[in-house]
C-alpha cells in the first residue's frame, strides 16, 4: 500500500485526490481545529494531528512514506522572511517546516503546492532556493503552474505545484483533459434553494445529469449540506441587476452608496457565474458575493464544493463561515488526483 503524509492539510482536498488515485493517507497535520475535524470525519482511519506544525516531531510520523504533500501558507514567502530565515518568525518557519519534514521522514515522493504567484516571490529567488534545498536532500524536482479547469474541475483556478522524488525519476505533469466542465454541468442537478436556506438533506433534481454530476454523486443518494448565507434584502436587490457573467459594475450606483469608493472594488465582487463556462475562483465565495447563475442568491456549501470537485459524500464540519473558508482554501481534489495518478504511473514504470 502506498502511504502518505498530508501536512497543512486543511479540509483535505489533496488527500481526497490522493485517495482517488489509490494512496492511503497515514497521517495528516492541520492546526485549524475546524478543518482538522472535517479531515477526521472524512478520513476516519487517518491519524490527524491538530497542532502547530513546528511542534510536530518526526517520530510521530511514518518513516519513508511513499509520498508527503501539502501547501504551506503563502505568507511565509515574503522577501524579508526569506532573506532573514528567522525561525522566530512564524510565517517564515512554515516554509522551512515542509523542507524539515521531507528531510526527516524521507518520502519517496513529495508534492509542494502553493499560490500561482509563488514563482515570482522575490523575483524567483524563493523558488530557486526551494529547488536548491530539495536537490541538496537528494530530490529531483519539476514544477509548473496548473489550471484546475484543464483537469476536469469546473473552475479556472491556477495553482503552483512542485513534484520531487529521490529515485532520479523525471516527472512530467499530466496531460490536459479534452473538454472543460461548465458550471451548469457541475451544479444543475442540485436542488433549488432560496436566500438563507439551511437544509441538510434534499433530493437531487429529477432528469438527466452530466457525467461530472454522476461522478460527484457516486456514493450519495441525495444532496447534503444545502446551506447558504442569508443576504440582506438590499444585497438581493443588487443581485437582480447582474446578468450572467457580469459583476458589481452592473449594479446601479444608487444601490452601492454604502461603498465609500467603488473604484476599489475587485472585479470578482458580485460576480454571477456563467453557466456555460468553468467558474471563476471559489476563494471565500461568501465574502466575494458570488452569485448563482440563475437564482438571485449566493452559493450553497454543496454547490461550492461541487465547483471545487469535492464528492457529494464529503461532509464539512464547523460553522457556515468556517466551512466556506475551508472550501475556498482547498486544492480541488480532481486536480490533485491528476497529479497523483501521474506520479503512480511514472513510479510503476520506473520499477519495470
SERO-4910 file (N, C-alpha, C, O; in steps of 0.05 Angstrom, whole numbers):
BEGIN
 pado doro    nc1    nc2    nc3   cac1   cac2   cac3    cc1    cc2    cc3    oc1    oc2    oc3
  Unk    A     17    -24      0      0      0      0     18     25      0     37     27     15
  Unk    A     11     44    -17     25     69    -19     15     88      3     -9     96      2
  Unk    A     31     96     22     23    112     45     31    141     41     51    147     27
  Unk    A     16    159     54     21    188     51     20    202     77      6    194     96
  Unk    A     34    225     78     32    245    100     22    270     87     34    280     67
  Unk    A      0    281     98    -11    307     88     -6    328    109    -17    326    131
  Unk    A     10    348    102     16    370    121      3    395    111      0    399     87
  Unk    A     -4    413    130    -21    436    124    -45    426    109    -52    437     88
  Unk    A    -58    406    119    -78    391    104   -104    406     98   -117    401     78
  Unk    A   -111    425    115   -137    438    112   -159    417    114   -157    398    128
  Unk    A   -181    421     99   -203    402     99   -195    376     86   -207    355     91
  Unk    A   -175    377     68   -166    352     56   -169    348     26   -173    326     17
  Unk    A   -168    370     11   -171    368    -18   -149    351    -31   -155    335    -48
  Unk    A   -125    356    -23   -103    340    -34   -106    310    -27   -101    292    -43
  Unk    A   -114    305     -2   -117    277      7   -140    263     -7   -137    239    -14
  Unk    A   -162    277    -13   -184    264    -28   -173    256    -56   -179    234    -66
  Unk    A   -158    274    -68   -147    268    -94   -127    245    -93   -127    228   -111
  Unk    A   -112    243    -72    -93    221    -68   -107    195    -64    -99    175    -76
  Unk    A   -129    195    -48   -144    171    -44   -158    162    -70   -159    138    -75
  Unk    A   -167    181    -86   -179    173   -112   -158    159   -129   -165    142   -146
  Unk    A   -133    166   -125   -111    154   -141   -101    128   -128    -83    115   -140
  Unk    A   -112    120   -105   -104     95    -93    -83     97    -71    -71     77    -64
  Unk    A    -79    121    -61    -59    126    -40    -73    126    -13    -95    138    -10
  Unk    A    -62    114      7    -73    113     34    -61    135     51    -36    137     53
  Unk    A    -78    152     64    -68    174     80    -63    164    108    -81    158    123
  Unk    A    -37    162    115    -30    152    142    -34    173    163    -46    168    184
  Unk    A    -23    197    158    -23    219    178    -29    245    164    -19    251    142
  Unk    A    -44    262    178    -49    290    169    -43    309    192    -47    303    215
  Unk    A    -32    332    185    -26    353    204    -40    378    197    -37    388    174
  Unk    A    -56    389    215    -72    414    210    -76    428    236    -85    416    256
  Unk    A    -69    454    236    -71    470    261    -99    480    267   -105    486    290
  Unk    A   -115    484    246   -142    495    250   -161    472    259   -164    452    245
  Unk    A   -173    475    282   -189    454    294   -214    446    277   -222    423    276
  Unk    A   -225    466    264   -249    461    247   -242    445    222   -255    426    215
  Unk    A   -220    453    209   -211    438    186   -201    410    194   -206    391    179
  Unk    A   -188    408    217   -179    382    226   -203    364    232   -202    340    226
  Unk    A   -224    375    243   -249    359    248   -261    350    222   -270    327    220
  Unk    A   -261    367    201   -271    359    175   -254    336    164   -265    317    154
  Unk    A   -228    339    166   -210    319    155   -215    292    169   -217    271    156
  Unk    A   -217    292    196   -220    268    211   -247    254    204   -248    229    202
  Unk    A   -268    270    200   -294    258    194   -293    243    167   -305    222    164
  Unk    A   -279    254    148   -278    243    121   -255    222    117   -255    208     97
  Unk    A   -237    221    136   -215    201    135   -213    188    163   -193    192    177
  Unk    A   -233    172    171   -234    161    198   -210    143    205   -204    140    229
  Unk    A   -197    132    186   -174    114    192   -147    129    192   -127    116    197
  Unk    A   -148    155    187   -123    170    186   -117    182    213   -135    191    227
  Unk    A    -92    182    221    -83    196    245    -82    226    239    -66    235    223
  Unk    A    -98    241    253    -99    270    248    -87    285    272    -96    282    295
  Unk    A    -66    299    267    -52    315    288    -60    344    286    -53    357    266
  Unk    A    -76    353    305    -85    381    305    -66    397    323    -69    398    347
  Unk    A    -46    409    311    -25    422    326     -9    441    308     -9    438    283
  Unk    A      5    459    320     24    476    306     46    458    294     58    442    309
  Unk    A     51    460    268     69    441    255     97    443    266    113    424    265
  Unk    A    105    466    277    132    469    287    136    452    313    159    447    321
  Unk    A    114    443    324    115    427    349    112    397    343    113    381    361
  Unk    A    108    391    317    105    363    310    132    350    304    147    361    287
  Unk    A    139    329    318    165    315    315    162    292    295    141    280    292
  Unk    A    184    287    281    183    266    260    178    239    272    169    221    257
  Unk    A    183    235    297    178    208    309    147    202    310    139    179    314
  Unk    A    131    223    307    102    220    306     92    211    279     69    205    275
  Unk    A    110    211    260    103    206    231    116    181    221    137    172    231
  Unk    A    104    169    201    117    145    189    143    151    175    145    173    163
  Unk    A    161    133    176    187    137    163    186    126    134    174    105    130
  Unk    A    198    140    116    199    132     88    172    126     76    168    105     64
  Unk    A    153    144     78    127    140     65    130    142     35    151    152     25
  Unk    A    110    133     20    111    135     -9    112    165    -17    126    173    -35
  Unk    A     95    181     -3     93    209    -10     86    227     13     72    219     31
  Unk    A     97    251     13     89    273     32     80    296     15     93    303     -5
  Unk    A     58    309     22     48    331      7     35    352     25     27    347     47
  Unk    A     33    376     13     20    398     28     26    425     16     43    428     -2
  Unk    A     11    445     26     15    473     17     18    492     40     -2    500     52
  Unk    A     43    500     47     47    519     69     33    545     62     33    554     39
  Unk    A     22    559     82     10    585     78     30    604     64     53    604     71
  Unk    A     20    619     45     39    634     28     51    659     42     70    671     31
  Unk    A     41    666     66     53    690     79     83    685     85     98    704     88
  Unk    A     91    660     86    118    653     93    138    659     72    162    655     76
  Unk    A    129    669     49    147    673     27    152    702     21    159    709     -2
  Unk    A    149    719     41    155    747     36    185    751     34    201    734     43
  Unk    A    193    773     21    221    777     16    237    778     42    258    765     44
  Unk    A    227    793     61    242    796     86    245    769    101    266    763    112
  Unk    A    224    753    101    225    728    114    246    709    102    261    696    116
  Unk    A    247    709     75    265    691     61    294    700     65    312    683     68
  Unk    A    298    726     66    326    736     70    336    729     98    359    720    101
  Unk    A    319    734    118    329    731    145    328    702    155    343    694    172
  Unk    A    310    686    143    306    658    152    304    657    182    314    639    195
  Unk    A    290    676    193    287    678    222    266    658    231    242    662    226
  Unk    A    275    637    245    256    616    253    237    626    275    218    612    282
  Unk    A    243    650    287    224    661    306    200    673    292    179    678    304
  Unk    A    203    678    266    181    689    250    163    665    242    171    649    225
  Unk    A    139    664    253    122    640    249    116    635    220    118    612    211
  Unk    A    109    656    205    103    652    177    126    642    161    124    624    144
  Unk    A    150    652    167    174    643    153    179    614    160    187    598    142
  Unk    A    176    606    185    183    579    193    166    558    179    175    536    175
  Unk    A    142    565    171    124    546    158    136    537    132    133    513    124
  Unk    A    150    554    118    164    548     93    185    526     98    187    507     83
  Unk    A    200    530    120    221    511    126    211    485    139    225    465    139
  Unk    A    187    486    150    176    462    162    171    440    141    175    417    146
  Unk    A    163    449    117    159    430     95    185    416     89    187    392     87
  Unk    A    206    432     86    232    421     80    242    403    102    253    381     97
  Unk    A    238    412    127    246    396    151    234    368    150    247    348    155
  Unk    A    207    367    146    194    342    147    200    324    123    200    299    126
  Unk    A    206    335    100    216    319     78    243    307     86    249    283     81
  Unk    A    261    324     98    287    315    106    285    293    127    300    273    126
  Unk    A    267    296    146    266    277    169    251    252    163    257    230    174
  Unk    A    230    253    146    215    229    140    224    215    115    218    191    111
  Unk    A    238    229     98    249    218     73    228    203     56    232    179     51
  Unk    A    208    217     47    189    204     29    201    198      2    220    212     -6
  Unk    A    190    179    -12    200    173    -39    193    196    -57    209    204    -75
  Unk    A    169    207    -53    159    230    -69    149    252    -51    141    246    -28
  Unk    A    148    276    -61    134    298    -47    120    315    -68    128    317    -91
  Unk    A     99    329    -59     85    349    -75     82    374    -58     69    373    -36
  Unk    A     93    395    -67     92    422    -54     73    439    -70     77    443    -94
  Unk    A     52    449    -57     31    464    -71     29    492    -59     33    496    -35
  Unk    A     24    512    -77     22    539    -67      8    557    -88     -2    547   -108
  Unk    A      7    583    -82     -6    602    -99      9    605   -125     33    600   -127
  Unk    A     -6    613   -146      6    617   -172     30    636   -172     50    631   -185
  Unk    A     28    657   -155     49    677   -154     75    667   -140     94    682   -138
  Unk    A     75    642   -131     99    632   -117    124    635   -135    145    640   -125
  Unk    A    120    631   -161    143    632   -179    157    659   -180    180    661   -187
  Unk    A    142    680   -173    154    707   -175    161    719   -148    171    742   -147
  Unk    A    157    705   -126    165    716   -100    194    723   -100    211    707   -108
  Unk    A    201    747    -92    228    757    -90    243    751   -117    265    742   -118
  Unk    A    229    758   -139    240    756   -166    249    727   -172    268    723   -186
  Unk    A    235    708   -162    241    680   -167    262    667   -150    268    644   -153
  Unk    A    273    683   -131    295    673   -114    285    652    -95    299    633    -88
  Unk    A    260    655    -85    249    635    -67    246    608    -80    253    587    -68
  Unk    A    236    608   -105    233    583   -120    260    570   -124    263    546   -120
  Unk    A    280    586   -132    307    574   -136    319    563   -110    332    542   -110
  Unk    A    313    577    -88    323    567    -63    310    541    -55    323    523    -45
  Unk    A    284    539    -60    269    515    -53    280    491    -70    284    470    -59
  Unk    A    284    496    -96    296    475   -113    323    466   -102    329    442   -101
  Unk    A    339    486    -95    366    480    -85    365    463    -60    381    445    -56
  Unk    A    347    471    -42    345    456    -17    338    427    -22    350    408    -10
  Unk    A    318    422    -39    309    395    -45    331    379    -60    335    356    -55
  Unk    A    345    393    -78    367    380    -92    388    370    -73    399    348    -75
  Unk    A    394    387    -53    414    380    -33    406    356    -16    423    343     -4
  Unk    A    379    352    -14    369    329      1    367    304    -16    358    283     -7
  Unk    A    374    307    -42    374    284    -60    349    281    -76    343    259    -86
  Unk    A    334    302    -79    308    301    -94    311    314   -122    321    337   -124
  Unk    A    301    301   -142    299    312   -169    272    325   -171    251    312   -165
  Unk    A    270    351   -178    245    365   -177    237    376   -204    253    383   -221
  Unk    A    210    378   -207    198    392   -230    176    410   -219    164    403   -199
  Unk    A    171    432   -232    149    449   -222    134    462   -245    144    465   -268
  Unk    A    109    469   -239     92    481   -260     67    493   -247     58    484   -226
  Unk    A     56    514   -260     30    525   -252      9    512   -269     10    512   -293
  Unk    A    -10    499   -256    -32    485   -269    -58    500   -265    -63    512   -245
  Unk    A    -76    497   -286   -103    508   -284   -122    486   -279   -123    467   -295
  Unk    A   -138    488   -258   -156    466   -250   -175    458   -272   -181    434   -275
  Unk    A   -185    477   -287   -205    471   -308   -193    454   -331   -208    442   -347
  Unk    A   -167    451   -332   -154    434   -352   -154    405   -343   -147    387   -358
  Unk    A   -163    400   -318   -162    373   -307   -189    364   -296   -190    349   -276
  Unk    A   -211    373   -309   -237    363   -301   -251    377   -279   -272    369   -270
  Unk    A   -239    399   -269   -251    415   -248   -266    438   -260   -255    452   -277
  Unk    A   -291    443   -253   -307    465   -265   -300    492   -254   -317    507   -245
  Unk    A   -274    499   -255   -265    524   -242   -238    532   -254   -220    516   -257
  Unk    A   -235    557   -261   -210    568   -271   -193    577   -247   -192    600   -240
  Unk    A   -179    558   -236   -163    563   -212   -134    555   -217   -129    532   -224
  Unk    A   -115    573   -215    -87    567   -221    -72    562   -194    -75    577   -175
  Unk    A    -57    540   -194    -41    534   -170    -13    524   -179     -9    512   -200
  Unk    A      7    531   -162     34    523   -167     39    495   -154     31    490   -131
  Unk    A     53    478   -168     60    452   -158     89    446   -163     99    451   -185
  Unk    A    103    436   -143    130    425   -146    129    395   -138    120    389   -116
  Unk    A    138    378   -156    138    349   -150    167    340   -150    182    346   -168
  Unk    A    173    325   -129    201    315   -127    202    285   -119    183    275   -107
  Unk    A    224    272   -126    228    245   -117    258    240   -113    275    253   -125
  Unk    A    264    220    -97    292    214    -91    302    189   -106    321    176    -97
  Unk    A    288    183   -128    296    160   -145    309    168   -171    317    151   -187
  Unk    A    311    194   -175    323    204   -200    303    203   -224    312    204   -247
  Unk    A    277    200   -218    257    197   -239    249    225   -249    245    244   -234
  Unk    A    247    228   -276    238    253   -287    207    252   -288    195    234   -299
  Unk    A    195    272   -275    166    273   -273    155    293   -294    163    316   -295
  Unk    A    137    284   -311    123    301   -329     95    306   -319     81    287   -312
  Unk    A     86    331   -319     59    337   -309     38    325   -327     42    322   -351
  Unk    A     14    319   -316     -6    305   -331    -17    321   -355    -16    345   -355
  Unk    A    -26    306   -375    -38    319   -399    -65    331   -391    -79    322   -373
  Unk    A    -72    352   -406    -97    366   -401   -120    349   -411   -117    333   -430
  Unk    A   -143    352   -398   -168    339   -407   -177    350   -434   -170    373   -440
  Unk    A   -192    335   -448   -201    343   -475   -222    366   -473   -222    384   -489
  Unk    A   -240    363   -454   -262    383   -451   -263    394   -423   -257    381   -404
  Unk    A   -272    419   -422   -275    432   -396   -303    428   -385   -322    427   -401
  Unk    A   -306    426   -359   -332    423   -347   -343    450   -339   -329    467   -328
  Unk    A   -368    455   -346   -380    481   -341   -395    482   -314   -399    461   -301
  Unk    A   -401    506   -305   -417    509   -280   -443    495   -282   -452    482   -263
  Unk    A   -456    497   -305   -482    484   -309   -479    453   -306   -496    441   -293
  Unk    A   -459    442   -318   -455    413   -316   -448    405   -287   -455    383   -278
  Unk    A   -436    424   -272   -428    418   -245   -450    418   -225   -451    402   -206
  Unk    A   -470    437   -227   -489    441   -205   -518    441   -214   -535    444   -196
  Unk    A   -525    437   -239   -553    440   -248   -571    418   -237   -595    421   -237
  Unk    A   -560    396   -227   -577    375   -216   -582    379   -186   -597    364   -174
  Unk    A   -569    399   -174   -572    404   -145   -599    419   -140   -608    433   -158
  Unk    A   -610    415   -117   -637    426   -111   -638    457   -112   -619    471   -107
  Unk    A   -662    467   -120   -667    495   -120   -669    505    -91   -682    492    -75
  Unk    A   -656    528    -85   -655    539    -58   -663    568    -58   -664    581    -80
  Unk    A   -669    579    -35   -674    607    -32   -655    619    -12   -643    605      4
  Unk    A   -653    645    -12   -635    660      5   -637    651     35   -658    651     46
  Unk    A   -614    643     46   -613    635     74   -621    607     81   -623    600    104
  Unk    A   -627    591     60   -636    563     66   -614    548     82   -590    552     78
  Unk    A   -624    531    100   -605    515    116   -617    487    119   -626    478    140
  Unk    A   -617    473     96   -630    447     94   -608    425     90   -594    426     70
  Unk    A   -607    406    108   -585    387    107   -588    368     83   -569    365     67
  Unk    A   -611    355     81   -615    335     60   -638    342     41   -660    349     51
  Unk    A   -633    341     16   -653    346     -5   -649    328    -28   -626    320    -34
  Unk    A   -670    319    -42   -666    302    -65   -653    317    -88   -657    342    -91
  Unk    A   -639    303   -105   -628    315   -129   -652    321   -148   -673    309   -145
  Unk    A   -648    340   -166   -669    345   -186   -672    320   -203   -653    305   -209
  Unk    A   -697    316   -212   -702    293   -230   -693    299   -258   -690    322   -267
  Unk    A   -687    277   -273   -679    280   -300   -649    273   -304   -636    265   -285
  Unk    A   -640    277   -328   -612    270   -334   -592    290   -321   -599    313   -317
  Unk    A   -569    280   -315   -548    298   -305   -523    292   -320   -520    272   -333
  Unk    A   -504    310   -317   -478    308   -332   -461    285   -321   -466    275   -299
  Unk    A   -441    277   -336   -422    257   -327   -408    267   -302   -401    251   -284
  Unk    A   -402    292   -302   -388    304   -278   -406    301   -253   -396    292   -232
  Unk    A   -432    308   -256   -450    305   -233   -452    276   -224   -453    270   -200
  Unk    A   -453    258   -243   -454    229   -237   -430    221   -221   -432    205   -201
  Unk    A   -406    231   -228   -382    225   -214   -383    236   -185   -376    222   -166
  Unk    A   -393    260   -182   -395    272   -155   -416    257   -138   -413    256   -113
  Unk    A   -436    245   -150   -457    231   -136   -452    202   -131   -469    188   -121
  Unk    A   -429    192   -139   -423    163   -138   -431    149   -112   -444    128   -113
  Unk    A   -425    161    -90   -431    148    -64   -454    162    -49   -457    159    -24
  Unk    A   -471    178    -63   -492    193    -50   -519    189    -64   -520    186    -88
  Unk    A   -540    189    -48   -567    186    -59   -583    212    -58   -605    213    -69
  Unk    A   -571    232    -44   -585    258    -42   -564    279    -37   -541    274    -31
  Unk    A   -573    304    -40   -555    327    -37   -554    335     -7   -575    339      5
  Unk    A   -531    336      4   -528    344     33   -516    372     36   -504    383     17
  Unk    A   -518    382     59   -507    409     66   -515    431     46   -499    445     35
  Unk    A   -542    433     42   -553    454     25   -557    479     42   -579    488     46
  Unk    A   -534    489     52   -534    512     70   -522    536     56   -502    533     42
  Unk    A   -534    559     58   -522    584     47   -528    608     65   -547    608     81
  Unk    A   -510    627     63   -513    651     79   -539    666     72   -548    666     49
  Unk    A   -550    679     92   -574    696     88   -564    724     82   -553    738     99
  Unk    A   -568    733     57   -561    760     49   -584    779     56   -607    772     55
  Unk    A   -577    804     62   -597    824     67   -612    832     41   -602    827     19
  Unk    A   -635    844     45   -652    849     22   -639    868      2   -643    865    -22
  Unk    A   -623    887     12   -610    906     -7   -589    891    -24   -583    900    -46
  Unk    A   -577    870    -13   -558    854    -28   -572    838    -50   -563    836    -72
  Unk    A   -595    826    -42   -611    811    -62   -620    830    -84   -621    822   -108
  Unk    A   -627    855    -77   -635    874    -97   -612    880   -117   -617    883   -141
  Unk    A   -588    881   -107   -564    884   -124   -562    861   -143   -557    864   -167
  Unk    A   -565    837   -132   -563    813   -149   -581    814   -174   -573    805   -195
  Unk    A   -605    825   -170   -624    826   -192   -615    841   -216   -625    837   -238
  Unk    A   -596    859   -212   -586    876   -234   -563    864   -249   -553    874   -269
  Unk    A   -553    841   -239   -528    829   -250   -535    806   -268   -546    786   -259
  Unk    A   -528    808   -293   -534    787   -313   -511    766   -312   -490    771   -299
  Unk    A   -515    745   -327   -495    723   -328   -468    734   -336   -465    748   -356
  Unk    A   -448    728   -320   -420    736   -326   -413    764   -317   -390    772   -318
  Unk    A   -433    780   -309   -427    808   -301   -419    809   -271   -422    789   -256
  Unk    A   -409    832   -263   -401    836   -235   -414    861   -224   -434    871   -234
  Unk    A   -402    872   -202   -414    894   -188   -418    919   -205   -435    936   -198
  Unk    A   -404    921   -227   -407    945   -244   -434    948   -257   -442    969   -266
  Unk    A   -449    925   -257   -476    926   -268   -497    936   -248   -520    941   -255
  Unk    A   -488    940   -223   -507    949   -202   -510    979   -205   -490    994   -206
  Unk    A   -535    990   -204   -539   1019   -206   -524   1033   -182   -525   1023   -160
  Unk    A   -512   1056   -188   -496   1070   -168   -511   1075   -142   -500   1074   -120
  Unk    A   -537   1081   -144   -553   1088   -120   -556   1064   -101   -562   1067    -78
  Unk    A   -551   1039   -112   -552   1016    -94   -525   1008    -82   -522    989    -67
  Unk    A   -505   1025    -89   -478   1020    -79   -468   1043    -62   -444   1046    -58
  Unk    A   -486   1058    -51   -479   1083    -36   -464   1077    -10   -450   1094      0
  Unk    A   -467   1053      1   -452   1046     26   -423   1041     20   -407   1039     39
  Unk    A   -415   1039     -5   -386   1037    -12   -375   1065    -15   -384   1081    -31
  Unk    A   -355   1072      1   -343   1099      1   -329   1104    -26   -328   1127    -35
  Unk    A   -318   1083    -37   -303   1086    -62   -305   1061    -79   -290   1042    -74
  Unk    A   -323   1060    -98   -327   1035   -113   -304   1029   -132   -301   1007   -142
  Unk    A   -286   1049   -136   -263   1044   -154   -244   1024   -141   -227   1012   -154
  Unk    A   -247   1019   -115   -231    999   -101   -243    971   -102   -230    952    -93
  Unk    A   -267    969   -114   -280    943   -115   -265    924   -133   -257    931   -156
  Unk    A   -260    900   -124   -247    880   -141   -266    870   -162   -290    868   -158
  Unk    A   -255    862   -185   -272    853   -208   -287    828   -201   -308    821   -214
  Unk    A   -278    813   -181   -291    788   -174   -314    791   -155   -329    772   -150
  Unk    A   -319    815   -145   -341    820   -126   -368    820   -141   -370    831   -163
  Unk    A   -388    808   -129   -414    807   -141   -413    796   -170   -424    808   -188
  Unk    A   -401    773   -173   -399    761   -199   -420    739   -202   -421    721   -186
  Unk    A   -437    741   -223   -456    720   -228   -442    699   -246   -432    706   -267
  Unk    A   -441    675   -236   -427    654   -251   -440    649   -278   -464    649   -281
  Unk    A   -423    644   -298   -432    638   -325   -437    608   -327   -418    592   -323
  Unk    A   -462    599   -333   -468    571   -333   -453    555   -354   -449    531   -351
  Unk    A   -445    568   -376   -433    553   -398   -402    554   -398   -389    546   -417
  Unk    A   -391    563   -376   -362    565   -373   -354    553   -346   -371    550   -328
  Unk    A   -328    546   -342   -319    540   -315   -322    564   -297   -322    587   -307
  Unk    A   -325    560   -272   -328    582   -252   -303    598   -249   -281    589   -255
  Unk    A   -307    623   -240   -284    638   -230   -275    625   -205   -287    606   -196
  Unk    A   -253    634   -193   -241    621   -170   -261    621   -146   -272    642   -139
  Unk    A   -265    598   -134   -281    596   -110   -261    600    -86   -251    581    -75
  Unk    A   -256    625    -79   -240    631    -56   -260    632    -32   -274    612    -28
  Unk    A   -261    653    -17   -283    655      2   -307    666    -13   -310    690    -15
  Unk    A   -323    648    -22   -345    656    -41   -366    673    -28   -381    686    -42
  Unk    A   -369    672     -2   -388    689     12   -378    718     12   -393    736      6
  Unk    A   -353    722     20   -342    749     20   -341    761     -8   -345    786    -11
  Unk    A   -337    745    -28   -336    755    -55   -364    758    -67   -368    769    -89
  Unk    A   -385    749    -52   -413    751    -61   -417    739    -88   -430    750   -105
  Unk    A   -405    715    -93   -410    701   -118   -440    693   -120   -452    685   -100
  Unk    A   -451    696   -144   -480    693   -148   -486    668   -165   -472    663   -184
  Unk    A   -506    654   -157   -516    631   -172   -523    640   -201   -532    662   -205
  Unk    A   -518    622   -220   -522    630   -248   -551    639   -254   -555    658   -270
  Unk    A   -571    626   -242   -599    632   -249   -615    644   -226   -635    657   -231
  Unk    A   -607    639   -201   -623    648   -178   -609    671   -164   -585    673   -164
  Unk    A   -626    689   -153   -615    713   -140   -607    707   -111   -620    715    -92
  Unk    A   -585    693   -109   -574    684    -83   -545    676    -85   -534    674   -108
  Unk    A   -533    672    -62   -505    662    -63   -504    632    -67   -525    620    -73
  Unk    A   -481    620    -64   -477    592    -69   -480    577    -42   -473    587    -21
  Unk    A   -491    553    -44   -493    535    -21   -466    521    -17   -449    521    -34
  Unk    A   -463    509      7   -440    493     13   -436    472     -9   -414    469    -20
  Unk    A   -457    457    -16   -454    435    -35   -448    445    -63   -432    433    -77
  Unk    A   -459    468    -71   -453    479    -97   -424    487    -99   -410    482   -119
  Unk    A   -414    501    -78   -386    509    -78   -367    485    -77   -346    484    -90
  Unk    A   -375    465    -62   -359    440    -60   -358    426    -87   -337    416    -95
  Unk    A   -381    426   -101   -382    414   -128   -362    428   -147   -348    416   -162
  Unk    A   -362    455   -145   -345    471   -163   -316    466   -156   -298    470   -173
  Unk    A   -310    458   -132   -283    451   -124   -277    422   -129   -254    414   -127
  Unk    A   -297    406   -137   -295    378   -144   -293    360   -119   -283    337   -121
  Unk    A   -304    369    -96   -308    351    -73   -332    333    -79   -353    344    -86
  Unk    A   -330    307    -75   -353    290    -79   -375    295    -59   -370    307    -38
  Unk    A   -400    288    -67   -423    295    -50   -424    281    -23   -438    290     -5
  Unk    A   -409    260    -20   -408    246      7   -387    259     25   -384    249     48
  Unk    A   -374    279     16   -354    293     33   -370    313     51   -384    330     40
  Unk    A   -367    311     77   -382    328     96   -362    347    110   -342    338    121
  Unk    A   -369    372    109   -353    393    123   -363    398    151   -387    396    156
  Unk    A   -345    404    169   -351    408    197   -345    437    205   -327    450    194
  Unk    A   -359    447    225   -355    474    235   -379    492    227   -398    483    216
  Unk    A   -377    518    234   -398    537    228   -398    542    198   -379    535    184
  Unk    A   -419    555    188   -421    561    160   -397    577    150   -386    571    129
  Unk    A   -389    598    165   -367    614    156   -341    599    156   -324    602    138
  Unk    A   -337    581    175   -312    564    175   -312    545    152   -292    541    139
  Unk    A   -336    534    145   -338    515    123   -332    530     97   -318    520     79
  Unk    A   -343    554     94   -339    569     69   -309    575     65   -299    574     43
  Unk    A   -295    580     87   -266    585     85   -251    559     78   -232    559     62
  Unk    A   -259    537     90   -247    511     84   -249    504     55   -230    495     42
  Unk    A   -273    508     44   -277    502     15   -259    520     -2   -246    511    -21
  Unk    A   -259    546      4   -244    565    -11   -214    560    -10   -200    566    -30
  Unk    A   -204    550     12   -175    545     15   -165    520      2   -141    516     -2
  Unk    A   -184    502     -4   -176    475    -12   -164    473    -40   -170    490    -58
  Unk    A   -147    453    -44   -139    445    -71   -161    428    -83   -169    409    -70
  Unk    A   -170    433   -107   -191    417   -119   -182    387   -121   -161    381   -133
  Unk    A   -197    369   -110   -189    341   -109   -183    329   -137   -164    313   -140
  Unk    A   -199    336   -157   -193    324   -184   -167    334   -196   -154    320   -211
  Unk    A   -159    359   -189   -133    369   -198   -111    353   -184    -91    345   -196
  Unk    A   -115    349   -158    -95    333   -143    -94    305   -153    -72    293   -156
  Unk    A   -117    293   -159   -117    265   -169   -101    262   -195    -86    243   -198
  Unk    A   -103    282   -213    -88    281   -238    -58    280   -233    -43    266   -246
  Unk    A    -49    295   -213    -20    296   -206    -12    269   -194      9    258   -201
  Unk    A    -28    259   -175    -21    234   -162    -22    210   -181     -6    192   -180
  Unk    A    -42    210   -199    -44    189   -219    -18    187   -235     -8    165   -240
  Unk    A     -8    210   -243     16    211   -259     40    202   -243     58    189   -254
  Unk    A     42    209   -218     64    201   -201     64    170   -199     85    158   -202
  Unk    A     41    158   -194     40    129   -192     47    116   -218     61     96   -219
  Unk    A     38    128   -240     45    116   -267     75    116   -272     86     96   -280
  Unk    A     88    139   -268    117    140   -274    133    124   -253    154    114   -260
  Unk    A    123    122   -229    136    106   -208    135     77   -215    155     62   -213
  Unk    A    112     68   -225    109     40   -232    126     33   -257    138     12   -258
  Unk    A    127     52   -276    143     48   -300    173     46   -293    188     31   -306
  Unk    A    181     61   -273    209     62   -265    217     35   -253    240     26   -256
  Unk    A    199     22   -240    205     -4   -227    209    -26   -247    223    -46   -241
  Unk    A    197    -24   -271    198    -46   -290    226    -50   -301    230    -68   -318
***
